């Protein structure tokens, strides 16, 4: 890590090239730029997550810490390559007036032509697509479950400001549930007449799952509370009997379906690096999420 | 099953993985290397990634006095040692309830009766729905016995709405005739669409990427022909010897072991025309068409080479020669290195030789396809300036360190005008595949899904033998393999073979 004090975008860019040359390999095989907008105390964790995700998606990772917006501008940066990274990384600390113009620092540091993704590990802007940094990216990743304020409403806020390219890790978290439910109806093409999702009281993922099921199945899906962790049961009613996936411990679920024996199925709650890696796998608009977000707003008008 | 559309599926929803339907697998030859190092870990990895259906069951069949728990123990050890993904108790629990073991011989009727009852019981308590794949991880000599038994005990017939499939590994015979016999044996019991031949090379990401590179881009295809390509080298080098496989290898040799399947499959992917789509049938048509236009040169003595490793030093270790390996006949004429020249008689490739080579105990372990281009028609530089410029090349590295290398001339900085080869590397490993699946995961999942694009069909296998058989006959008639020192790049006759054409082997 090279520490740059009172620098600018050109200084950081020059250091990227210099450290590549120092490492003896001027060639790059990075496939995208990942911007992380983060607070000072969360920065280390977020960069660690990005490092793990970067094994699958070598990226130039730009951590941006927005400091106090008053006073004279100062840009400090830690720039590095290698050591557990498959790409390059810079942790950029902004202070003073430049905080309001963070995009001017980030824009020159984007890799030519390659896609740009942005991730807010905790509190995202209310409208990510309108955010100056958010506008630079084609993939904008928020995490309603990590909101520090207004947690109960966070996912509604994100759904109502949905724009093409937005996505939320609460949505990513339910991919295994959705896969299992879809597989259940592959195996037994039964007509579903209703359903329910049981989860801890505040669970953006559960709201999304309700919206998705209601949207796809065109039936009423109830939301029930339990003590968690996360989603504990999904139930689909059919004439032949219910299809139930219940998971008490956040790890191993029981899968029950009509006229079939109950079976255990691993359904572990996934960690952030896995979620982020899934999110970066496809960078085009997620139409299914778009439809689900619309449905969620319809189901729970605020 | 009905044609009703699953409302939870949406073609736009590409996050949702394909999960195999309810099914089970019966594994013959559970104690072999293949089962323990590849098949069992791949099954665990699939379960860990949530791609196996709840209730998936694995039945072992072997001549061992084991109970279900003993078998589970074997799988547990293999998974702990060889699985790619981390070991998780809950995934293990999901799998472990579905382990069964049936002890017995391949000609033991009682054992196969037990097997049938076991499968029926699994359909009952695990909901496998009558769908079962039989994985024959056993020497091909036993295929006949096993499939015969499967047929006799009604295990090969699927009830309405369910399936039975059989999975076999190479070698698919040792010449055209034996390949036909083998196929006849399998085909007498299973319809051709239910026979899955595993060539694990085709499950590798980089091999699938050959098609993406060629057909998703504009910049490669225009030069992918005899106007620009000088020749193509396909190499599969191993640094190890035959290990403990003398019994299998002696009498088989490098050409049968590697060229007939892996290298010819690689060649067909590199050289074939664009398929109309990427479904199994279209791919098969193009691959087969390419193989059908492959011809051998007339003078096989000048255009092929073979060798046998002698003692030497490989990577810092002293190693013995092939003839000194345990279990190898002292007079063995089996080759451990084989190189052949092939031509493709079509408009695209006329006049472009394809050199295929493979060997054991070579310099290092590497598999690659090098497309070597013709020199520029005119060089407006002095001879001295371009002395160190060779041919441009595009190298597709299949393993290890999967990726692509582009080799081209560039000016040496600081000199007046001095042009030298430089390499531009795309490390696929770093870029995408670090956490991507093993070939076996992909292939086993495809078997369970019934998705056949990545499996060679019988016609391709037969055609490959047709190509290779004249070479094998020629070798059997004349001479012996030339000894080559372990740890190098093969016998001098292989270098001479290319030198006759005015070319050299790449040092991979």
Interface residues (C-beta under 8 A of the other chain):
Chain A: X27 X29 X30 X31 X55 X56 X57 X58 X86 X172 X175 X176 X178 X179 X180 X181 X182 X183 X185 X186 X187 X189 X192 X213 X216 X217 X218 X251 X252 X255 X257 X260 X261 X263 X264 X265 X266 X267 X268 X277 X278 X282 X286 X287 X288
Chain B: X1 X2 X4 X6 X7 X8 X9 X10 X12 X13 X14 X15 X16 X17 X19 X21 X22 X47 X48 X50 X53 X54 X55 X88 X89 X90 X91 X93 X94 X97 X124 X125 X126 X127 X129 X403 X424 X425 X426 X427 X430 X431 X432 X434 X435 X436
